[in-house]
C-alpha cells in the first residue's frame, strides 16, 4: 500500500482508468438499449482493444453489471444524503429525501431501472454486495425517521436487526420506499404522460400521504 499522499503505482492507475472507460461505455449501451445491450466485446471494439483483453478488468458481463448497480446505488444514496439538513424534523427531511429520490430517478432513468429488477435472465440481483447497497438506502430513511443526527443513517447490521425484529422504523421505511418506488416507476415509464396526469401534483399528494404517516 502506498504511503499517505503517495501516488498509486502506474499499473494500478491505468487499471482504474480502463475500468472507468469500460463503465462509461457500458452506461452508454445501457441508455441506448437497456441492460441486454451491454456487451464486453462491443465495448472492447469501441475502445480499440480485443475482447479477451477487457476480461482482465471485468471477468464477466455479470461482474460489470454488478459494479454498475452498486455505483448507481451509491450515487442515489449520495443524492439523498446531500439534501438532509440538520435540525429539521422527520417530516421535512422525508420531503427532501423524496424530492431527491425522484429527481435522481428522472435524471438517470436507465440506471434507476437497473436497481430494482434483474437486468438480464439468470443474473443474481440479490447477491450480498447488492443487498448491502440497497440496505444503505433503507438505513438512510430509517435514520431520518428515528431522528438521528446528520448524516442520518442506520448501518447495515442495524437494518438487518430492525428487519428481523419488524420494528416500526423498518416497516415505515419500507412503506416510504414502496410508495416512492411505485410513483417513480410509473413516472419514468411514461404512465402518467399516457394518462395525461399532472405528475407534480400527484407527487405532492404522495408526499403528503407519506408525511402524514410520520406526523
URCORVEN-V278594 format. One record per backbone hydrogen bond with DSSP energy under -1.0 kcal/mol. CO is the residue of the C=O (numbers start at 1). NH is the residue of the N-H. Records with the same first field share a line. If there is no record, write none. Layout:
CO=NH, NH
//
This chain:
3=6
9=13
10=14
11=15
12=16
13=17
14=18
15=19
16=20
17=21
18=22
19=23
20=24
21=25
22=26
23=27
24=28
25=29
26=30
27=31
28=32
29=33
30=34
34=37
35=38
39=43
40=44
41=45
42=46
43=47
44=49
50=54
51=55
53=56
54=57, 58
60=64
61=65
62=66
63=67
64=68
65=69
66=70
67=71
68=72
69=73
70=74
71=75
72=76
73=77
74=78
75=79
76=80
77=81
78=82
81=84
85=88
89=93
90=94
91=95
92=96
93=97
94=98
95=99
96=100
97=101
98=102
99=103
100=104
101=105
102=106
103=107
104=108
108=112
109=113
110=114
112=115
120=123
123=125
124=127
127=131
128=132
129=133
130=134
131=135
132=136
134=138
135=139
136=140
137=141
138=142
139=143, 154
140=144
141=145
142=146
143=148
144=147
155=159
156=160
157=161
158=162
159=163
160=164
161=165
162=166, 167
167=171
168=172
169=173
170=174
171=175
172=176
173=177
174=178
175=179
176=180
177=181
178=182
179=183
180=184
181=185
182=186
183=187
184=188
185=189
186=191
187=190
190=194
191=195
192=197
193=196
197=199
198=202
199=203
200=204
201=205
202=206
203=207
204=208
205=209
206=210
207=211
208=212
209=213
//
